[in-house]
Amino acid sequence: NAGVTQTPKFQVLKTGQSMTLQCAQDMNHNSMYWYRQDPGMGLRLIYYSASEGTTDKGEVPNGYNVSRLNKREFSLRLESAAPSQTSVYFCAINQRISGANDLTFGAGSRLTVL
Amino acid sequence: SQELEQSPQSLIVQEGKNLTINCTSSKTLYGLYWYKQKYGEGLIFLMMLQKGGEEKSHEKITAKLDEKKQQSSLHITASQPSHAGIYLCGADIPNAGKSTFGDGTTLTVKP
């Protein structure tokens, strides 16, 4: 997963606590994404950023905020964590090869909300 | 919206056996890719298919996209414990710069 770095890898929160997941890329790509992965539900897009300074909602944005302050970093914030947000979170970049999307994923961040 | 359905949801095979995982789309696929995930690790890109009838191979894994571009299959020949993991198919959503994914197939290979 060289090129996309996520932190932290593991986190346990209490309901109502806040935290930020960080994602950084060293591949100079415009598009970055945050997904969550839950058993039996596959990957679902939370937010994405087509370029520096822009963000758009994905399939399941409620309860999350994102920030794309520069081309390299895309952070995901939980303002008030809920047990339903227990999941594995993946950051991805889009390398867009031959006109088709080609995503490279980070290693994932496992979040547990008690 | 475009949906991807993967089958089976889980698969247990004996080492050395062949297996196939399917990914079916409700709409025409314009870019279909396969990923593999091992527990605790990120998703690893395996292959991308774009043209109807296209077939690609990587080591003992072969992926095909049917002529109608609505179904893809991933075939593993002579499975090994190293093939174990979750296999995920994904597809482009045209003109949106985003992707949709299947629910994944969990593969267990028994030694």
Chai-1 contact restraints between the chains, C-beta under 6 A:
chainA,res_idxA,chainB,res_idxB,connection_type,confidence,min_distance_angstrom,max_distance_angstrom,comment,restraint_id
A,N1,B,G42,contact,1.0,0.0,6.0,A-B,restraint_1
A,G40,B,D103,contact,1.0,0.0,6.0,A-B,restraint_2
A,G42,B,F101,contact,1.0,0.0,6.0,A-B,restraint_3
A,G42,B,G102,contact,1.0,0.0,6.0,A-B,restraint_4
A,G42,B,D103,contact,1.0,0.0,6.0,A-B,restraint_5
A,G42,B,G104,contact,1.0,0.0,6.0,A-B,restraint_6
A,L43,B,F101,contact,1.0,0.0,6.0,A-B,restraint_7
A,A100,B,G31,contact,1.0,0.0,6.0,A-B,restraint_8
A,A100,B,Q50,contact,1.0,0.0,6.0,A-B,restraint_9
A,A100,B,D92,contact,1.0,0.0,6.0,A-B,restraint_10
A,N101,B,G31,contact,1.0,0.0,6.0,A-B,restraint_11
A,N101,B,D92,contact,1.0,0.0,6.0,A-B,restraint_12
A,N101,B,S99,contact,1.0,0.0,6.0,A-B,restraint_13
A,F105,B,G42,contact,1.0,0.0,6.0,A-B,restraint_14
A,F105,B,L43,contact,1.0,0.0,6.0,A-B,restraint_15
A,G106,B,G42,contact,1.0,0.0,6.0,A-B,restraint_16
A,A107,B,E41,contact,1.0,0.0,6.0,A-B,restraint_17
A,A107,B,G42,contact,1.0,0.0,6.0,A-B,restraint_18
A,G108,B,G42,contact,1.0,0.0,6.0,A-B,restraint_19
